[in-house]
Structures are given as C-alpha cells and as structure tokens.
Amino acid sequence: MNRTLILIGLLVVAIGLLWPWLSKLPLGQLPGDIAIRRENFSFYFPVTTMVLASLVLSGVLWLMNR
C-alpha cells in the first residue's frame, strides 16, 4: 500500500510539472467525444478520451502488478 501511494504521488507531481506541455495535447477533442453547444446550453461527454485514459491506466496498473 505504501509503495502504491508513493507512486501515485510521484505521478501527480510529474503530471503537474509536465502540465504546460500536456495541456497542448488534443485530449478532450478526439473523434468520438460528444459535444453539444446550443444557445443557452452546453453538454460535453468525452467518450473516446475516457476509453483512451482507461486503457493507459489499465496498462500501467498491469505493469505495476506484474
């Protein structure tokens, strides 16, 4: 448990340090993400982005438990 918490903390710090470059990636604007914009209404559902994030996170966790 301690090792996992340390790794999660290091990952959060790394993401924070790399954020200026990570924010330029087109995540959230991928084909398959649902975005509806009307006059007084806006709805956004990032389907493809969440599937991609899930695959990456599953791969990382699989590698950690291996």
Chimera marker file (.cmm) of the C-alpha trace (Angstrom):
<marker_set name="trace">
<marker id="1" x="0.000" y="0.000" z="0.000" r="1" g="1" b="0" radius="0.5"/>
<marker id="2" x="2.797" y="2.444" z="0.859" r="1" g="1" b="0" radius="0.5"/>
<marker id="3" x="4.569" y="1.811" z="-2.440" r="1" g="1" b="0" radius="0.5"/>
<marker id="4" x="1.360" y="2.430" z="-4.370" r="1" g="1" b="0" radius="0.5"/>
<marker id="5" x="0.704" y="5.731" z="-2.584" r="1" g="1" b="0" radius="0.5"/>
<marker id="6" x="4.257" y="6.899" z="-3.234" r="1" g="1" b="0" radius="0.5"/>
<marker id="7" x="3.959" y="6.024" z="-6.935" r="1" g="1" b="0" radius="0.5"/>
<marker id="8" x="0.624" y="7.832" z="-7.213" r="1" g="1" b="0" radius="0.5"/>
<marker id="9" x="2.148" y="10.884" z="-5.523" r="1" g="1" b="0" radius="0.5"/>
<marker id="10" x="5.122" y="10.862" z="-7.879" r="1" g="1" b="0" radius="0.5"/>
<marker id="11" x="2.774" y="10.524" z="-10.843" r="1" g="1" b="0" radius="0.5"/>
<marker id="12" x="0.731" y="13.524" z="-9.693" r="1" g="1" b="0" radius="0.5"/>
<marker id="13" x="3.914" y="15.597" z="-9.266" r="1" g="1" b="0" radius="0.5"/>
<marker id="14" x="5.158" y="14.551" z="-12.718" r="1" g="1" b="0" radius="0.5"/>
<marker id="15" x="1.844" y="15.492" z="-14.326" r="1" g="1" b="0" radius="0.5"/>
<marker id="16" x="1.937" y="18.830" z="-12.536" r="1" g="1" b="0" radius="0.5"/>
<marker id="17" x="5.450" y="19.572" z="-13.781" r="1" g="1" b="0" radius="0.5"/>
<marker id="18" x="4.645" y="18.472" z="-17.335" r="1" g="1" b="0" radius="0.5"/>
<marker id="19" x="1.262" y="20.260" z="-17.479" r="1" g="1" b="0" radius="0.5"/>
<marker id="20" x="2.380" y="23.113" z="-19.806" r="1" g="1" b="0" radius="0.5"/>
<marker id="21" x="3.189" y="20.513" z="-22.467" r="1" g="1" b="0" radius="0.5"/>
<marker id="22" x="0.385" y="18.059" z="-21.643" r="1" g="1" b="0" radius="0.5"/>
<marker id="23" x="-2.273" y="20.764" z="-21.990" r="1" g="1" b="0" radius="0.5"/>
<marker id="24" x="-1.316" y="21.186" z="-25.663" r="1" g="1" b="0" radius="0.5"/>
<marker id="25" x="-2.307" y="17.578" z="-26.469" r="1" g="1" b="0" radius="0.5"/>
<marker id="26" x="-5.674" y="17.236" z="-28.221" r="1" g="1" b="0" radius="0.5"/>
<marker id="27" x="-7.195" y="15.166" z="-25.395" r="1" g="1" b="0" radius="0.5"/>
<marker id="28" x="-10.818" y="16.114" z="-24.967" r="1" g="1" b="0" radius="0.5"/>
<marker id="29" x="-11.175" y="16.916" z="-28.653" r="1" g="1" b="0" radius="0.5"/>
<marker id="30" x="-10.810" y="13.434" z="-30.097" r="1" g="1" b="0" radius="0.5"/>
<marker id="31" x="-13.184" y="11.945" z="-32.674" r="1" g="1" b="0" radius="0.5"/>
<marker id="32" x="-15.960" y="10.212" z="-30.753" r="1" g="1" b="0" radius="0.5"/>
<marker id="33" x="-16.170" y="12.799" z="-27.979" r="1" g="1" b="0" radius="0.5"/>
<marker id="34" x="-19.683" y="14.196" z="-27.786" r="1" g="1" b="0" radius="0.5"/>
<marker id="35" x="-20.011" y="17.982" z="-27.658" r="1" g="1" b="0" radius="0.5"/>
<marker id="36" x="-23.376" y="19.727" z="-27.998" r="1" g="1" b="0" radius="0.5"/>
<marker id="37" x="-23.449" y="23.518" z="-27.934" r="1" g="1" b="0" radius="0.5"/>
<marker id="38" x="-26.709" y="25.415" z="-28.132" r="1" g="1" b="0" radius="0.5"/>
<marker id="39" x="-27.695" y="28.989" z="-27.432" r="1" g="1" b="0" radius="0.5"/>
<marker id="40" x="-28.044" y="28.661" z="-23.640" r="1" g="1" b="0" radius="0.5"/>
<marker id="41" x="-26.827" y="25.112" z="-23.195" r="1" g="1" b="0" radius="0.5"/>
<marker id="42" x="-23.542" y="23.243" z="-23.451" r="1" g="1" b="0" radius="0.5"/>
<marker id="43" x="-23.041" y="19.490" z="-22.980" r="1" g="1" b="0" radius="0.5"/>
<marker id="44" x="-19.744" y="17.638" z="-23.262" r="1" g="1" b="0" radius="0.5"/>
<marker id="45" x="-19.171" y="13.894" z="-22.847" r="1" g="1" b="0" radius="0.5"/>
<marker id="46" x="-15.586" y="12.737" z="-23.630" r="1" g="1" b="0" radius="0.5"/>
<marker id="47" x="-16.268" y="9.106" z="-24.596" r="1" g="1" b="0" radius="0.5"/>
<marker id="48" x="-13.111" y="8.455" z="-26.619" r="1" g="1" b="0" radius="0.5"/>
<marker id="49" x="-10.857" y="10.334" z="-24.202" r="1" g="1" b="0" radius="0.5"/>
<marker id="50" x="-12.117" y="8.277" z="-21.250" r="1" g="1" b="0" radius="0.5"/>
<marker id="51" x="-11.657" y="4.987" z="-23.141" r="1" g="1" b="0" radius="0.5"/>
<marker id="52" x="-8.089" y="6.002" z="-24.002" r="1" g="1" b="0" radius="0.5"/>
<marker id="53" x="-7.376" y="7.053" z="-20.401" r="1" g="1" b="0" radius="0.5"/>
<marker id="54" x="-8.806" y="3.761" z="-19.135" r="1" g="1" b="0" radius="0.5"/>
<marker id="55" x="-6.604" y="1.725" z="-21.481" r="1" g="1" b="0" radius="0.5"/>
<marker id="56" x="-3.464" y="3.625" z="-20.458" r="1" g="1" b="0" radius="0.5"/>
<marker id="57" x="-4.265" y="3.359" z="-16.747" r="1" g="1" b="0" radius="0.5"/>
<marker id="58" x="-5.072" y="-0.357" z="-17.069" r="1" g="1" b="0" radius="0.5"/>
<marker id="59" x="-1.769" y="-0.943" z="-18.848" r="1" g="1" b="0" radius="0.5"/>
<marker id="60" x="0.201" y="0.937" z="-16.195" r="1" g="1" b="0" radius="0.5"/>
<marker id="61" x="-1.504" y="-0.945" z="-13.368" r="1" g="1" b="0" radius="0.5"/>
<marker id="62" x="-0.949" y="-4.258" z="-15.139" r="1" g="1" b="0" radius="0.5"/>
<marker id="63" x="2.757" y="-3.477" z="-15.481" r="1" g="1" b="0" radius="0.5"/>
<marker id="64" x="2.995" y="-2.476" z="-11.804" r="1" g="1" b="0" radius="0.5"/>
<marker id="65" x="1.381" y="-5.740" z="-10.622" r="1" g="1" b="0" radius="0.5"/>
<marker id="66" x="3.452" y="-7.927" z="-12.925" r="1" g="1" b="0" radius="0.5"/>
<link id1="1" id2="2" r="1" g="1" b="0" radius="0.2"/>
<link id1="2" id2="3" r="1" g="1" b="0" radius="0.2"/>
<link id1="3" id2="4" r="1" g="1" b="0" radius="0.2"/>
<link id1="4" id2="5" r="1" g="1" b="0" radius="0.2"/>
<link id1="5" id2="6" r="1" g="1" b="0" radius="0.2"/>
<link id1="6" id2="7" r="1" g="1" b="0" radius="0.2"/>
<link id1="7" id2="8" r="1" g="1" b="0" radius="0.2"/>
<link id1="8" id2="9" r="1" g="1" b="0" radius="0.2"/>
<link id1="9" id2="10" r="1" g="1" b="0" radius="0.2"/>
<link id1="10" id2="11" r="1" g="1" b="0" radius="0.2"/>
<link id1="11" id2="12" r="1" g="1" b="0" radius="0.2"/>
<link id1="12" id2="13" r="1" g="1" b="0" radius="0.2"/>
<link id1="13" id2="14" r="1" g="1" b="0" radius="0.2"/>
<link id1="14" id2="15" r="1" g="1" b="0" radius="0.2"/>
<link id1="15" id2="16" r="1" g="1" b="0" radius="0.2"/>
<link id1="16" id2="17" r="1" g="1" b="0" radius="0.2"/>
<link id1="17" id2="18" r="1" g="1" b="0" radius="0.2"/>
<link id1="18" id2="19" r="1" g="1" b="0" radius="0.2"/>
<link id1="19" id2="20" r="1" g="1" b="0" radius="0.2"/>
<link id1="20" id2="21" r="1" g="1" b="0" radius="0.2"/>
<link id1="21" id2="22" r="1" g="1" b="0" radius="0.2"/>
<link id1="22" id2="23" r="1" g="1" b="0" radius="0.2"/>
<link id1="23" id2="24" r="1" g="1" b="0" radius="0.2"/>
<link id1="24" id2="25" r="1" g="1" b="0" radius="0.2"/>
<link id1="25" id2="26" r="1" g="1" b="0" radius="0.2"/>
<link id1="26" id2="27" r="1" g="1" b="0" radius="0.2"/>
<link id1="27" id2="28" r="1" g="1" b="0" radius="0.2"/>
<link id1="28" id2="29" r="1" g="1" b="0" radius="0.2"/>
<link id1="29" id2="30" r="1" g="1" b="0" radius="0.2"/>
<link id1="30" id2="31" r="1" g="1" b="0" radius="0.2"/>
<link id1="31" id2="32" r="1" g="1" b="0" radius="0.2"/>
<link id1="32" id2="33" r="1" g="1" b="0" radius="0.2"/>
<link id1="33" id2="34" r="1" g="1" b="0" radius="0.2"/>
<link id1="34" id2="35" r="1" g="1" b="0" radius="0.2"/>
<link id1="35" id2="36" r="1" g="1" b="0" radius="0.2"/>
<link id1="36" id2="37" r="1" g="1" b="0" radius="0.2"/>
<link id1="37" id2="38" r="1" g="1" b="0" radius="0.2"/>
<link id1="38" id2="39" r="1" g="1" b="0" radius="0.2"/>
<link id1="39" id2="40" r="1" g="1" b="0" radius="0.2"/>
<link id1="40" id2="41" r="1" g="1" b="0" radius="0.2"/>
<link id1="41" id2="42" r="1" g="1" b="0" radius="0.2"/>
<link id1="42" id2="43" r="1" g="1" b="0" radius="0.2"/>
<link id1="43" id2="44" r="1" g="1" b="0" radius="0.2"/>
<link id1="44" id2="45" r="1" g="1" b="0" radius="0.2"/>
<link id1="45" id2="46" r="1" g="1" b="0" radius="0.2"/>
<link id1="46" id2="47" r="1" g="1" b="0" radius="0.2"/>
<link id1="47" id2="48" r="1" g="1" b="0" radius="0.2"/>
<link id1="48" id2="49" r="1" g="1" b="0" radius="0.2"/>
<link id1="49" id2="50" r="1" g="1" b="0" radius="0.2"/>
<link id1="50" id2="51" r="1" g="1" b="0" radius="0.2"/>
<link id1="51" id2="52" r="1" g="1" b="0" radius="0.2"/>
<link id1="52" id2="53" r="1" g="1" b="0" radius="0.2"/>
<link id1="53" id2="54" r="1" g="1" b="0" radius="0.2"/>
<link id1="54" id2="55" r="1" g="1" b="0" radius="0.2"/>
<link id1="55" id2="56" r="1" g="1" b="0" radius="0.2"/>
<link id1="56" id2="57" r="1" g="1" b="0" radius="0.2"/>
<link id1="57" id2="58" r="1" g="1" b="0" radius="0.2"/>
<link id1="58" id2="59" r="1" g="1" b="0" radius="0.2"/>
<link id1="59" id2="60" r="1" g="1" b="0" radius="0.2"/>
<link id1="60" id2="61" r="1" g="1" b="0" radius="0.2"/>
<link id1="61" id2="62" r="1" g="1" b="0" radius="0.2"/>
<link id1="62" id2="63" r="1" g="1" b="0" radius="0.2"/>
<link id1="63" id2="64" r="1" g="1" b="0" radius="0.2"/>
<link id1="64" id2="65" r="1" g="1" b="0" radius="0.2"/>
<link id1="65" id2="66" r="1" g="1" b="0" radius="0.2"/>
</marker_set>
